[in-house]
Amino acid sequence: MAGKYDDIIHLNRPVSRKHSPMPMEERAAQFSPFAALTGYEDVISEAARLTAEQVVLDEDAKQELDEKLRLLDAQITARGSAEAELTWFVPDGLKLGGEYLTRRVTVRRADHSYRLLELADRSVIEIDRILNLRLDP
């Protein structure tokens, strides 16, 4: 039984006179996987990242925080700065919500007209984003 390609099946493959054979390492690279949807995994991981909503303080908590801010002002006036542990909300730049940070900070100045605290490192925290303030004695 004769096959359709019997006349060419045992011939040598053609060899180019212009181009040298491709090295095996480069030949294997032709078959390596590629990302058809570049950035897709980044989008999925960003969507899966959880953020928190900012807590709205009730009136009692606001009064307690205001009292602590008055004590903070007194310490800044007396010493030039005040040490405190702050918990505040930092909004997320990419999606709704954010996260709460708790840090030990040195407060240089409280600006109540703009509702800001200026820290020793020149960073600024909005007073309305503060959840908790614990002063050092």
N, CA, C and O atoms as a printed pandas DataFrame, in Angstrom:
     atom_number atom_name residue_name chain_id  residue_number  x_coord  y_coord  z_coord
0              1         N          MET        A               1    0.844   -1.156    0.000
1              2        CA          MET        A               1    0.000    0.000    0.000
2              3         C          MET        A               1    0.901    1.235    0.000
3              4         O          MET        A               1    1.716    1.421    0.903
4              5         N          ALA        A               2    0.751    2.033   -0.972
5              6        CA          ALA        A               2    1.603    3.194   -1.147
6              7         C          ALA        A               2    0.965    4.393   -0.470
7              8         O          ALA        A               2   -0.240    4.617   -0.580
8              9         N          GLY        A               3    1.801    5.175    0.246
9             10        CA          GLY        A               3    1.309    6.358    0.940
10            11         C          GLY        A               3    1.391    7.596    0.072
11            12         O          GLY        A               3    2.078    7.618   -0.949
12            13         N          LYS        A               4    0.696    8.602    0.487
13            14        CA          LYS        A               4    0.625    9.846   -0.264
14            15         C          LYS        A               4    1.979   10.549   -0.336
15            16         O          LYS        A               4    2.269   11.205   -1.336
16            17         N          TYR        A               5    2.827   10.428    0.710
17            18        CA          TYR        A               5    4.094   11.146    0.771
18            19         C          TYR        A               5    5.308   10.223    0.681
19            20         O          TYR        A               5    6.398   10.604    1.106
20            21         N          ASP        A               6    5.149    9.069    0.159
21            22        CA          ASP        A               6    6.272    8.123    0.065
22            23         C          ASP        A               6    7.435    8.670   -0.758
23            24         O          ASP        A               6    8.585    8.303   -0.516
24            25         N          ASP        A               7    7.161    9.518   -1.704
25            26        CA          ASP        A               7    8.230   10.021   -2.569
26            27         C          ASP        A               7    9.121   11.055   -1.865
27            28         O          ASP        A               7   10.250   11.271   -2.305
28            29         N          ILE        A               8    8.656   11.693   -0.795
29            30        CA          ILE        A               8    9.473   12.725   -0.140
30            31         C          ILE        A               8    9.795   12.411    1.321
31            32         O          ILE        A               8   10.552   13.146    1.955
32            33         N          ILE        A               9    9.253   11.368    1.842
33            34        CA          ILE        A               9    9.382   11.114    3.278
34            35         C          ILE        A               9   10.827   10.847    3.712
35            36         O          ILE        A               9   11.170   11.139    4.857
36            37         N          HIS        A              10   11.652   10.326    2.877
37            38        CA          HIS        A              10   13.030    9.995    3.261
38            39         C          HIS        A              10   14.048   11.021    2.777
39            40         O          HIS        A              10   15.250   10.789    2.905
40            41         N          LEU        A              11   13.606   12.142    2.229
41            42        CA          LEU        A              11   14.534   13.183    1.782
42            43         C          LEU        A              11   15.058   13.971    2.977
43            44         O          LEU        A              11   14.396   14.049    4.012
44            45         N          ASN        A              12   16.233   14.547    2.836
45            46        CA          ASN        A              12   16.793   15.420    3.870
46            47         C          ASN        A              12   16.049   16.737    3.857
47            48         O          ASN        A              12   15.543   17.179    2.826
48            49         N          ARG        A              13   15.992   17.355    5.027
49            50        CA          ARG        A              13   15.299   18.641    5.102
50            51         C          ARG        A              13   16.154   19.711    4.442
51            52         O          ARG        A              13   17.376   19.576    4.393
52            53         N          PRO        A              14   15.536   20.772    3.932
53            54        CA          PRO        A              14   16.308   21.825    3.264
54            55         C          PRO        A              14   17.151   22.598    4.278
55            56         O          PRO        A              14   16.716   22.804    5.411
56            57         N          VAL        A              15   18.342   23.026    3.885
57            58        CA          VAL        A              15   19.256   23.813    4.713
58            59         C          VAL        A              15   19.498   25.132    3.988
59            60         O          VAL        A              15   19.840   25.150    2.805
60            61         N          SER        A              16   19.319   26.228    4.708
61            62        CA          SER        A              16   19.483   27.554    4.120
62            63         C          SER        A              16   20.964   27.841    3.884
63            64         O          SER        A              16   21.821   27.465    4.683
64            65         N          ARG        A              17   21.243   28.511    2.777
65            66        CA          ARG        A              17   22.620   28.922    2.501
66            67         C          ARG        A              17   22.900   30.307    3.096
67            68         O          ARG        A              17   24.060   30.681    3.270
68            69         N          LYS        A              18   21.837   31.074    3.411
69            70        CA          LYS        A              18   21.986   32.422    3.958
70            71         C          LYS        A              18   22.040   32.430    5.492
71            72         O          LYS        A              18   22.793   33.202    6.084
72            73         N          HIS        A              19   21.263   31.594    6.111
73            74        CA          HIS        A              19   21.108   31.642    7.566
74            75         C          HIS        A              19   21.669   30.389    8.224
75            76         O          HIS        A              19   21.471   29.270    7.752
76            77         N          SER        A              20   22.386   30.615    9.343
77            78        CA          SER        A              20   22.887   29.458   10.094
78            79         C          SER        A              20   21.743   28.887   10.930
79            80         O          SER        A              20   20.767   29.587   11.198
80            81         N          PRO        A              21   21.852   27.636   11.341
81            82        CA          PRO        A              21   20.777   27.013   12.131
82            83         C          PRO        A              21   20.597   27.745   13.473
83            84         O          PRO        A              21   21.564   28.234   14.058
84            85         N          MET        A              22   19.376   27.810   13.935
85            86        CA          MET        A              22   19.056   28.473   15.195
86            87         C          MET        A              22   19.536   27.614   16.362
87            88         O          MET        A              22   19.308   26.404   16.371
88            89         N          PRO        A              23   20.205   28.232   17.357
89            90        CA          PRO        A              23   20.621   27.464   18.533
90            91         C          PRO        A              23   19.405   26.896   19.268
91            92         O          PRO        A              23   18.321   27.477   19.218
92            93         N          MET        A              24   19.582   25.787   19.937
93            94        CA          MET        A              24   18.484   25.109   20.625
94            95         C          MET        A              24   17.844   25.999   21.701
95            96         O          MET        A              24   16.630   25.936   21.893
96            97         N          GLU        A              25   18.647   26.846   22.422
97            98        CA          GLU        A              25   18.099   27.711   23.462
98            99         C          GLU        A              25   17.102   28.709   22.876
99           100         O          GLU        A              25   16.045   28.958   23.455
100          101         N          GLU        A              26   17.454   29.280   21.715
101          102        CA          GLU        A              26   16.552   30.242   21.081
102          103         C          GLU        A              26   15.327   29.547   20.504
103          104         O          GLU        A              26   14.232   30.109   20.497
104          105         N          ARG        A              27   15.511   28.354   20.031
105          106        CA          ARG        A              27   14.397   27.605   19.478
106          107         C          ARG        A              27   13.369   27.307   20.570
107          108         O          ARG        A              27   12.163   27.385   20.339
108          109         N          ALA        A              28   13.864   26.964   21.765
109          110        CA          ALA        A              28   12.957   26.675   22.879
110          111         C          ALA        A              28   12.188   27.930   23.300
111          112         O          ALA        A              28   11.043   27.830   23.739
112          113         N          ALA        A              29   12.808   29.115   23.172
113          114        CA          ALA        A              29   12.151   30.358   23.569
114          115         C          ALA        A              29   10.929   30.657   22.717
115          116         O          ALA        A              29   10.031   31.376   23.155
116          117         N          GLN        A              30   10.883   30.127   21.530
117          118        CA          GLN        A              30    9.727   30.349   20.660
118          119         C          GLN        A              30    8.456   29.793   21.279
119          120         O          GLN        A              30    7.356   30.283   21.024
120          121         N          PHE        A              31    8.623   28.773   22.088
121          122        CA          PHE        A              31    7.462   28.080   22.630
122          123         C          PHE        A              31    7.170   28.444   24.085
123          124         O          PHE        A              31    6.323   27.814   24.718
124          125         N          SER        A              32    7.865   29.459   24.627
125          126        CA          SER        A              32    7.624   29.854   26.018
126          127         C          SER        A              32    6.272   30.545   26.115
127          128         O          SER        A              32    5.805   31.149   25.150
128          129         N          PRO        A              33    5.645   30.453   27.281
129          130        CA          PRO        A              33    4.322   31.062   27.433
130          131         C          PRO        A              33    4.403   32.588   27.392
131          132         O          PRO        A              33    5.443   33.170   27.701
132          133         N          PHE        A              34    3.327   33.212   27.016
133          134        CA          PHE        A              34    3.258   34.668   27.025
134          135         C          PHE        A              34    1.949   35.073   27.683
135          136         O          PHE        A              34    0.997   34.294   27.738
136          137         N          ALA        A              35    1.917   36.293   28.176
137          138        CA          ALA        A              35    0.717   36.798   28.839
138          139         C          ALA        A              35   -0.156   37.494   27.799
139          140         O          ALA        A              35    0.129   38.617   27.382
140          141         N          ALA        A              36   -1.202   36.825   27.397
141          142        CA          ALA        A              36   -2.097   37.404   26.395
142          143         C          ALA        A              36   -2.837   38.608   26.956
143          144         O          ALA        A              36   -3.151   39.548   26.226
144          145         N          LEU        A              37   -3.114   38.577   28.249
145          146        CA          LEU        A              37   -3.819   39.685   28.893
146          147         C          LEU        A              37   -2.865   40.366   29.879
147          148         O          LEU        A              37   -2.983   40.167   31.088
148          149         N          THR        A              38   -1.946   41.146   29.384
149          150        CA          THR        A              38   -0.979   41.800   30.258
150          151         C          THR        A              38   -1.695   42.747   31.207
151          152         O          THR        A              38   -2.560   43.520   30.795
152          153         N          GLY        A              39   -1.328   42.680   32.470
153          154        CA          GLY        A              39   -1.928   43.514   33.497
154          155         C          GLY        A              39   -3.183   42.933   34.113
155          156         O          GLY        A              39   -3.698   43.483   35.086
156          157         N          TYR        A              40   -3.685   41.842   33.577
157          158        CA          TYR        A              40   -4.919   41.252   34.093
158          159         C          TYR        A              40   -4.758   40.809   35.536
159          160         O          TYR        A              40   -5.640   41.055   36.359
160          161         N          GLU        A              41   -3.654   40.166   35.853
161          162        CA          GLU        A              41   -3.436   39.703   37.232
162          163         C          GLU        A              41   -3.338   40.878   38.192
163          164         O          GLU        A              41   -3.809   40.788   39.325
164          165         N          ASP        A              42   -2.731   41.984   37.755
165          166        CA          ASP        A              42   -2.647   43.174   38.600
166          167         C          ASP        A              42   -4.036   43.736   38.887
167          168         O          ASP        A              42   -4.325   44.142   40.012
168          169         N          VAL        A              43   -4.888   43.757   37.874
169          170        CA          VAL        A              43   -6.251   44.265   38.050
170          171         C          VAL        A              43   -7.024   43.376   39.017
171          172         O          VAL        A              43   -7.753   43.875   39.875
172          173         N          ILE        A              44   -6.869   42.080   38.884
173          174        CA          ILE        A              44   -7.577   41.143   39.759
174          175         C          ILE        A              44   -7.101   41.292   41.201
175          176         O          ILE        A              44   -7.919   41.313   42.121
176          177         N          SER        A              45   -5.786   41.395   41.411
177          178        CA          SER        A              45   -5.279   41.520   42.781
178          179         C          SER        A              45   -5.681   42.860   43.380
179          180         O          SER        A              45   -5.924   42.940   44.585
180          181         N          GLU        A              46   -5.757   43.912   42.575
181          182        CA          GLU        A              46   -6.207   45.221   43.076
182          183         C          GLU        A              46   -7.673   45.156   43.478
183          184         O          GLU        A              46   -8.062   45.717   44.503
184          185         N          ALA        A              47   -8.479   44.484   42.687
185          186        CA          ALA        A              47   -9.896   44.362   43.010
186          187         C          ALA        A              47  -10.105   43.532   44.273
187          188         O          ALA        A              47  -11.055   43.765   45.019
188          189         N          ALA        A              48   -9.229   42.573   44.512
189          190        CA          ALA        A              48   -9.360   41.707   45.684
190          191         C          ALA        A              48   -8.829   42.363   46.955
191          192         O          ALA        A              48   -9.133   41.913   48.060
192          193         N          ARG        A              49   -8.032   43.431   46.803
193          194        CA          ARG        A              49   -7.458   44.099   47.975
194          195         C          ARG        A              49   -8.573   44.757   48.778
195          196         O          ARG        A              49   -9.395   45.491   48.230
196          197         N          LEU        A              50   -8.593   44.489   50.072
197          198        CA          LEU        A              50   -9.646   45.011   50.934
198          199         C          LEU        A              50   -9.284   46.385   51.475
199          200         O          LEU        A              50   -8.126   46.658   51.789
200          201         N          THR        A              51  -10.274   47.230   51.577
201          202        CA          THR        A              51  -10.104   48.527   52.207
202          203         C          THR        A              51  -11.167   48.672   53.289
203          204         O          THR        A              51  -12.196   47.996   53.263
204          205         N          ALA        A              52  -10.905   49.556   54.231
205          206        CA          ALA        A              52  -11.859   49.807   55.308
206          207         C          ALA        A              52  -12.592   51.116   55.042
207          208         O          ALA        A              52  -12.085   51.999   54.351
208          209         N          GLU        A              53  -13.782   51.224   55.598
209          210        CA          GLU        A              53  -14.518   52.481   55.528
210          211         C          GLU        A              53  -14.136   53.331   56.722
211          212         O          GLU        A              53  -13.828   52.809   57.794
212          213         N          GLN        A              54  -14.156   54.642   56.537
213          214        CA          GLN        A              54  -13.853   55.536   57.647
214          215         C          GLN        A              54  -14.998   55.510   58.643
215          216         O          GLN        A              54  -16.165   55.623   58.267
216          217         N          VAL        A              55  -14.654   55.361   59.921
217          218        CA          VAL        A              55  -15.639   55.338   60.994
218          219         C          VAL        A              55  -16.061   56.775   61.297
219          220         O          VAL        A              55  -15.216   57.665   61.394
220          221         N          VAL        A              56  -17.350   56.997   61.442
221          222        CA          VAL        A              56  -17.870   58.304   61.826
222          223         C          VAL        A              56  -18.063   58.279   63.337
223          224         O          VAL        A              56  -18.822   57.464   63.862
224          225         N          LEU        A              57  -17.372   59.176   64.029
225          226        CA          LEU        A              57  -17.448   59.212   65.484
226          227         C          LEU        A              57  -18.796   59.752   65.947
227          228         O          LEU        A              57  -19.350   60.673   65.347
228          229         N          ASP        A              58  -19.314   59.166   67.024
229          230        CA          ASP        A              58  -20.536   59.717   67.604
230          231         C          ASP        A              58  -20.173   60.945   68.446
231          232         O          ASP        A              58  -18.994   61.253   68.619
232          233         N          GLU        A              59  -21.174   61.637   68.962
233          234        CA          GLU        A              59  -20.942   62.899   69.675
234          235         C          GLU        A              59  -20.065   62.720   70.907
235          236         O          GLU        A              59  -19.214   63.566   71.182
236          237         N          ASP        A              60  -20.257   61.635   71.651
237          238        CA          ASP        A              60  -19.441   61.399   72.846
238          239         C          ASP        A              60  -17.973   61.204   72.476
239          240         O          ASP        A              60  -17.083   61.745   73.133
240          241         N          ALA        A              61  -17.726   60.433   71.427
241          242        CA          ALA        A              61  -16.351   60.186   70.987
242          243         C          ALA        A              61  -15.714   61.475   70.479
243          244         O          ALA        A              61  -14.523   61.702   70.689
244          245         N          LYS        A              62  -16.506   62.325   69.807
245          246        CA          LYS        A              62  -15.981   63.612   69.331
246          247         C          LYS        A              62  -15.599   64.513   70.490
247          248         O          LYS        A              62  -14.565   65.179   70.444
248          249         N          GLN        A              63  -16.428   64.541   71.535
249          250        CA          GLN        A              63  -16.125   65.360   72.708
250          251         C          GLN        A              63  -14.869   64.855   73.413
251          252         O          GLN        A              63  -14.038   65.645   73.861
252          253         N          GLU        A              64  -14.742   63.539   73.506
253          254        CA          GLU        A              64  -13.549   62.954   74.135
254          255         C          GLU        A              64  -12.295   63.299   73.334
255          256         O          GLU        A              64  -11.259   63.634   73.908
256          257         N          LEU        A              65  -12.394   63.217   72.021
257          258        CA          LEU        A              65  -11.259   63.564   71.163
258          259         C          LEU        A              65  -10.923   65.050   71.277
259          260         O          LEU        A              65   -9.748   65.416   71.311
260          261         N          ASP        A              66  -11.950   65.915   71.337
261          262        CA          ASP        A              66  -11.706   67.349   71.496
262          263         C          ASP        A              66  -10.982   67.641   72.807
263          264         O          ASP        A              66  -10.092   68.490   72.849
264          265         N          GLU        A              67  -11.355   66.945   73.870
265          266        CA          GLU        A              67  -10.684   67.133   75.159
266          267         C          GLU        A              67   -9.216   66.709   75.072
267          268         O          GLU        A              67   -8.336   67.382   75.610
268          269         N          LYS        A              68   -8.965   65.615   74.407
269          270        CA          LYS        A              68   -7.578   65.147   74.228
270          271         C          LYS        A              68   -6.787   66.132   73.371
271          272         O          LYS        A              68   -5.596   66.339   73.607
272          273         N          LEU        A              69   -7.438   66.740   72.380
273          274        CA          LEU        A              69   -6.764   67.739   71.553
274          275         C          LEU        A              69   -6.420   68.993   72.364
275          276         O          LEU        A              69   -5.378   69.608   72.141
276          277         N          ARG        A              70   -7.302   69.375   73.314
277          278        CA          ARG        A              70   -6.988   70.511   74.191
278          279         C          ARG        A              70   -5.765   70.194   75.056
279          280         O          ARG        A              70   -4.895   71.046   75.240
280          281         N          LEU        A              71   -5.700   68.970   75.585
281          282        CA          LEU        A              71   -4.532   68.555   76.371
282          283         C          LEU        A              71   -3.277   68.524   75.506
283          284         O          LEU        A              71   -2.192   68.884   75.961
284          285         N          LEU        A              72   -3.431   68.094   74.261
285          286        CA          LEU        A              72   -2.313   68.081   73.319
286          287         C          LEU        A              72   -1.810   69.503   73.079
287          288         O          LEU        A              72   -0.603   69.744   73.063
288          289         N          ASP        A              73   -2.741   70.447   72.892
289          290        CA          ASP        A              73   -2.365   71.854   72.711
290          291         C          ASP        A              73   -1.580   72.370   73.916
291          292         O          ASP        A              73   -0.586   73.080   73.763
292          293         N          ALA        A              74   -2.032   72.010   75.102
293          294        CA          ALA        A              74   -1.354   72.469   76.322
294          295         C          ALA        A              74    0.072   71.928   76.381
295          296         O          ALA        A              74    0.995   72.649   76.759
296          297         N          GLN        A              75    0.254   70.655   76.005
297          298        CA          GLN        A              75    1.606   70.065   76.003
298          299         C          GLN        A              75    2.494   70.728   74.945
299          300         O          GLN        A              75    3.676   70.969   75.191
300          301         N          ILE        A              76    1.938   71.018   73.789
301          302        CA          ILE        A              76    2.716   71.673   72.730
302          303         C          ILE        A              76    3.138   73.068   73.189
303          304         O          ILE        A              76    4.275   73.484   72.968
304          305         N          THR        A              77    2.218   73.783   73.826
305          306        CA          THR        A              77    2.530   75.130   74.324
306          307         C          THR        A              77    3.622   75.077   75.384
307          308         O          THR        A              77    4.527   75.912   75.389
308          309         N          ALA        A              78    3.541   74.102   76.276
309          310        CA          ALA        A              78    4.503   74.004   77.378
310          311         C          ALA        A              78    5.863   73.489   76.921
311          312         O          ALA        A              78    6.891   73.978   77.388
312          313         N          ARG        A              79    5.886   72.519   76.025
313          314        CA          ARG        A              79    7.139   71.832   75.663
314          315         C          ARG        A              79    7.632   72.121   74.247
315          316         O          ARG        A              79    8.787   71.838   73.929
316          317         N          GLY        A              80    6.793   72.665   73.416
317          318        CA          GLY        A              80    7.173   72.892   72.021
318          319         C          GLY        A              80    6.750   71.768   71.094
319          320         O          GLY        A              80    6.710   71.941   69.876
320          321         N          SER        A              81    6.433   70.618   71.670
321          322        CA          SER        A              81    5.914   69.473   70.917
322          323         C          SER        A              81    5.292   68.505   71.910
323          324         O          SER        A              81    5.437   68.666   73.122
324          325         N          ALA        A              82    4.601   67.502   71.392
325          326        CA          ALA        A              82    3.961   66.519   72.261
326          327         C          ALA        A              82    4.061   65.138   71.634
327          328         O          ALA        A              82    3.892   64.978   70.426
328          329         N          GLU        A              83    4.338   64.151   72.462
329          330        CA          GLU        A              83    4.364   62.757   72.016
330          331         C          GLU        A              83    2.972   62.168   72.183
331          332         O          GLU        A              83    2.309   62.400   73.193
332          333         N          ALA        A              84    2.534   61.407   71.190
333          334        CA          ALA        A              84    1.207   60.807   71.253
334          335         C          ALA        A              84    1.163   59.554   70.390
335          336         O          ALA        A              84    1.983   59.354   69.494
336          337         N          GLU        A              85    0.189   58.733   70.689
337          338        CA          GLU        A              85   -0.102   57.584   69.828
338          339         C          GLU        A              85   -1.404   57.918   69.108
339          340         O          GLU        A              85   -2.444   58.119   69.734
340          341         N          LEU        A              86   -1.327   57.971   67.792
341          342        CA          LEU        A              86   -2.479   58.349   66.977
342          343         C          LEU        A              86   -2.968   57.161   66.159
343          344         O          LEU        A              86   -2.173   56.362   65.663
344          345         N          THR        A              87   -4.274   57.058   66.027
345          346        CA          THR        A              87   -4.888   56.143   65.067
346          347         C          THR        A              87   -5.715   57.013   64.139
347          348         O          THR        A              87   -6.632   57.703   64.584
348          349         N          TRP        A              88   -5.396   56.985   62.849
349          350        CA          TRP        A              88   -6.095   57.826   61.893
350          351         C          TRP        A              88   -6.333   57.084   60.599
351          352         O          TRP        A              88   -5.676   56.090   60.292
352          353         N          PHE        A              89   -7.293   57.598   59.849
353          354        CA          PHE        A              89   -7.711   56.995   58.587
354          355         C          PHE        A              89   -6.902   57.591   57.444
355          356         O          PHE        A              89   -6.766   58.809   57.330
356          357         N          VAL        A              90   -6.368   56.710   56.599
357          358        CA          VAL        A              90   -5.630   57.131   55.409
358          359         C          VAL        A              90   -6.418   56.635   54.192
359          360         O          VAL        A              90   -6.512   55.429   53.965
360          361         N          PRO        A              91   -6.985   57.563   53.408
361          362        CA          PRO        A              91   -7.765   57.137   52.244
362          363         C          PRO        A              91   -6.890   56.441   51.202
363          364         O          PRO        A              91   -5.718   56.776   51.031
364          365         N          ASP        A              92   -7.475   55.481   50.523
365          366        CA          ASP        A              92   -6.784   54.759   49.461
366          367         C          ASP        A              92   -6.795   55.626   48.206
367          368         O          ASP        A              92   -7.815   56.232   47.877
368          369         N          GLY        A              93   -5.684   55.684   47.518
369          370        CA          GLY        A              93   -5.594   56.495   46.309
370          371         C          GLY        A              93   -6.232   55.870   45.090
371          372         O          GLY        A              93   -6.441   56.555   44.089
372          373         N          LEU        A              94   -6.550   54.579   45.146
373          374        CA          LEU        A              94   -7.047   53.896   43.956
374          375         C          LEU        A              94   -8.511   53.480   44.027
375          376         O          LEU        A              94   -9.160   53.312   42.995
376          377         N          LYS        A              95   -9.029   53.315   45.233
377          378        CA          LYS        A              95  -10.399   52.845   45.337
378          379         C          LYS        A              95  -11.057   53.423   46.575
379          380         O          LYS        A              95  -10.390   54.044   47.403
380          381         N          LEU        A              96  -12.347   53.224   46.706
381          382        CA          LEU        A              96  -13.079   53.712   47.865
382          383         C          LEU        A              96  -12.566   53.065   49.135
383          384         O          LEU        A              96  -12.188   51.894   49.135
384          385         N          GLY        A              97  -12.553   53.822   50.207
385          386        CA          GLY        A              97  -12.102   53.297   51.487
386          387         C          GLY        A              97  -10.659   53.663   51.743
387          388         O          GLY        A              97  -10.124   54.600   51.149
388          389         N          GLY        A              98  -10.036   52.917   52.631
389          390        CA          GLY        A              98   -8.651   53.170   52.995
390          391         C          GLY        A              98   -8.234   52.235   54.099
391          392         O          GLY        A              98   -8.712   51.104   54.192
392          393         N          GLU        A              99   -7.319   52.726   54.952
393          394        CA          GLU        A              99   -6.858   51.904   56.065
394          395         C          GLU        A              99   -6.604   52.791   57.267
395          396         O          GLU        A              99   -6.402   53.998   57.138
396          397         N          TYR        A             100   -6.616   52.173   58.441
397          398        CA          TYR        A             100   -6.299   52.877   59.673
398          399         C          TYR        A             100   -4.862   52.576   60.053
399          400         O          TYR        A             100   -4.429   51.423   60.051
400          401         N          LEU        A             101   -4.130   53.632   60.379
401          402        CA          LEU        A             101   -2.753   53.501   60.852
402          403         C          LEU        A             101   -2.699   53.906   62.305
403          404         O          LEU        A             101   -3.366   54.855   62.718
404          405         N          THR        A             102   -1.912   53.193   63.081
405          406        CA          THR        A             102   -1.641   53.563   64.461
406          407         C          THR        A             102   -0.145   53.733   64.582
407          408         O          THR        A             102    0.619   52.797   64.350
408          409         N          ARG        A             103    0.271   54.941   64.949
409          410        CA          ARG        A             103    1.699   55.241   65.042
410          411         C          ARG        A             103    1.958   56.103   66.264
411          412         O          ARG        A             103    1.092   56.847   66.724
412          413         N          ARG        A             104    3.144   55.985   66.763
413          414        CA          ARG        A             104    3.646   56.870   67.806
414          415         C          ARG        A             104    4.273   58.053   67.075
415          416         O          ARG        A             104    5.171   57.868   66.254
416          417         N          VAL        A             105    3.808   59.265   67.366
417          418        CA          VAL        A             105    4.238   60.444   66.627
418          419         C          VAL        A             105    4.616   61.569   67.573
419          420         O          VAL        A             105    4.245   61.566   68.747
420          421         N          THR        A             106    5.360   62.529   67.044
421          422        CA          THR        A             106    5.651   63.775   67.741
422          423         C          THR        A             106    4.906   64.880   67.011
423          424         O          THR        A             106    5.165   65.149   65.839
424          425         N          VAL        A             107    3.979   65.516   67.714
425          426        CA          VAL        A             107    3.165   66.572   67.122
426          427         C          VAL        A             107    3.832   67.909   67.410
427          428         O          VAL        A             107    4.092   68.249   68.565
428          429         N          ARG        A             108    4.108   68.666   66.351
429          430        CA          ARG        A             108    4.740   69.990   66.491
430          431         C          ARG        A             108    3.727   71.099   66.665
431          432         O          ARG        A             108    3.945   72.054   67.410
432          433         N          ARG        A             109    2.598   70.955   65.955
433          434        CA          ARG        A             109    1.641   72.052   65.938
434          435         C          ARG        A             109    0.251   71.520   65.626
435          436         O          ARG        A             109    0.082   70.594   64.832
436          437         N          ALA        A             110   -0.740   72.127   66.269
437          438        CA          ALA        A             110   -2.142   71.827   65.972
438          439         C          ALA        A             110   -2.770   73.078   65.385
439          440         O          ALA        A             110   -2.828   74.115   66.046
440          441         N          ASP        A             111   -3.238   72.989   64.158
441          442        CA          ASP        A             111   -3.878   74.122   63.485
442          443         C          ASP        A             111   -5.380   73.841   63.458
443          444         O          ASP        A             111   -5.870   73.078   62.625
444          445         N          HIS        A             112   -6.099   74.476   64.389
445          446        CA          HIS        A             112   -7.530   74.189   64.523
446          447         C          HIS        A             112   -8.368   74.899   63.462
447          448         O          HIS        A             112   -9.487   74.469   63.181
448          449         N          SER        A             113   -7.858   75.967   62.874
449          450        CA          SER        A             113   -8.633   76.641   61.828
450          451         C          SER        A             113   -8.695   75.775   60.563
451          452         O          SER        A             113   -9.720   75.739   59.882
452          453         N          TYR        A             114   -7.591   75.077   60.251
453          454        CA          TYR        A             114   -7.583   74.155   59.099
454          455         C          TYR        A             114   -7.810   72.708   59.520
455          456         O          TYR        A             114   -7.872   71.814   58.676
456          457         N          ARG        A             115   -7.933   72.482   60.821
457          458        CA          ARG        A             115   -8.171   71.146   61.402
458          459         C          ARG        A             115   -7.077   70.167   60.989
459          460         O          ARG        A             115   -7.346   69.096   60.444
460          461         N          LEU        A             116   -5.824   70.570   61.268
461          462        CA          LEU        A             116   -4.664   69.754   60.915
462          463         C          LEU        A             116   -3.717   69.624   62.096
463          464         O          LEU        A             116   -3.613   70.523   62.931
464          465         N          LEU        A             117   -3.026   68.486   62.151
465          466        CA          LEU        A             117   -1.904   68.305   63.064
466          467         C          LEU        A             117   -0.647   68.214   62.223
467          468         O          LEU        A             117   -0.583   67.433   61.274
468          469         N          GLU        A             118    0.351   69.009   62.568
469          470        CA          GLU        A             118    1.633   68.939   61.875
470          471         C          GLU        A             118    2.590   68.150   62.747
471          472         O          GLU        A             118    2.778   68.466   63.922
472          473         N          LEU        A             119    3.195   67.121   62.168
473          474        CA          LEU        A             119    4.106   66.257   62.910
474          475         C          LEU        A             119    5.538   66.744   62.776
475          476         O          LEU        A             119    5.834   67.614   61.956
476          477         N          ALA        A             120    6.424   66.180   63.585
477          478        CA          ALA        A             120    7.831   66.579   63.582
478          479         C          ALA        A             120    8.486   66.330   62.230
479          480         O          ALA        A             120    9.408   67.052   61.851
480          481         N          ASP        A             121    8.024   65.324   61.499
481          482        CA          ASP        A             121    8.607   65.031   60.182
482          483         C          ASP        A             121    7.971   65.868   59.063
483          484         O          ASP        A             121    8.174   65.592   57.881
484          485         N          ARG        A             122    7.204   66.888   59.450
485          486        CA          ARG        A             122    6.526   67.823   58.533
486          487         C          ARG        A             122    5.322   67.213   57.818
487          488         O          ARG        A             122    4.715   67.880   56.980
488          489         N          SER        A             123    4.962   65.981   58.122
489          490        CA          SER        A             123    3.744   65.420   57.536
490          491         C          SER        A             123    2.538   66.001   58.279
491          492         O          SER        A             123    2.666   66.531   59.383
492          493         N          VAL        A             124    1.380   65.892   57.658
493          494        CA          VAL        A             124    0.169   66.509   58.183
494          495         C          VAL        A             124   -0.928   65.450   58.272
495          496         O          VAL        A             124   -1.081   64.616   57.380
496          497         N          ILE        A             125   -1.685   65.503   59.364
497          498        CA          ILE        A             125   -2.826   64.601   59.548
498          499         C          ILE        A             125   -4.062   65.463   59.772
499          500         O          ILE        A             125   -4.053   66.381   60.592
500          501         N          GLU        A             126   -5.119   65.157   59.036
501          502        CA          GLU        A             126   -6.377   65.877   59.224
502          503         C          GLU        A             126   -7.017   65.423   60.534
503          504         O          GLU        A             126   -7.144   64.226   60.792
504          505         N          ILE        A             127   -7.416   66.392   61.355
505          506        CA          ILE        A             127   -8.027   66.076   62.653
506          507         C          ILE        A             127   -9.302   65.265   62.465
507          508         O          ILE        A             127   -9.606   64.400   63.287
508          509         N          ASP        A             128  -10.051   65.527   61.400
509          510        CA          ASP        A             128  -11.307   64.806   61.165
510          511         C          ASP        A             128  -11.093   63.340   60.804
511          512         O          ASP        A             128  -12.049   62.565   60.793
512          513         N          ARG        A             129   -9.870   62.954   60.511
513          514        CA          ARG        A             129   -9.576   61.553   60.185
514          515         C          ARG        A             129   -9.068   60.767   61.399
515          516         O          ARG        A             129   -8.847   59.559   61.313
516          517         N          ILE        A             130   -8.885   61.461   62.529
517          518        CA          ILE        A             130   -8.346   60.801   63.725
518          519         C          ILE        A             130   -9.446   59.997   64.401
519          520         O          ILE        A             130  -10.539   60.504   64.657
520          521         N          LEU        A             131   -9.144   58.756   64.681
521          522        CA          LEU        A             131  -10.076   57.874   65.379
522          523         C          LEU        A             131   -9.764   57.852   66.869
523          524         O          LEU        A             131  -10.674   57.847   67.697
524          525         N          ASN        A             132   -8.467   57.840   67.212
525          526        CA          ASN        A             132   -8.081   57.768   68.609
526          527         C          ASN        A             132   -6.773   58.531   68.813
527          528         O          ASN        A             132   -5.918   58.577   67.929
528          529         N          LEU        A             133   -6.641   59.116   69.978
529          530        CA          LEU        A             133   -5.467   59.873   70.356
530          531         C          LEU        A             133   -5.146   59.534   71.804
531          532         O          LEU        A             133   -5.974   59.709   72.698
532          533         N          ARG        A             134   -3.931   59.045   72.015
533          534        CA          ARG        A             134   -3.494   58.735   73.376
534          535         C          ARG        A             134   -2.229   59.531   73.660
535          536         O          ARG        A             134   -1.212   59.353   72.989
536          537         N          LEU        A             135   -2.293   60.405   74.651
537          538        CA          LEU        A             135   -1.170   61.263   74.987
538          539         C          LEU        A             135   -0.227   60.594   75.958
539          540         O          LEU        A             135   -0.640   59.804   76.807
540          541         N          ASP        A             136    1.059   60.924   75.821
541          542        CA          ASP        A             136    2.038   60.509   76.821
542          543         C          ASP        A             136    1.990   61.522   77.952
543          544         O          ASP        A             136    1.830   62.717   77.703
544          545         N          PRO        A             137    2.125   61.065   79.186
545          546        CA          PRO        A             137    2.084   62.011   80.317
546          547         C          PRO        A             137    3.288   62.921   80.337
547          548         O          PRO        A             137    3.406   63.770   81.220
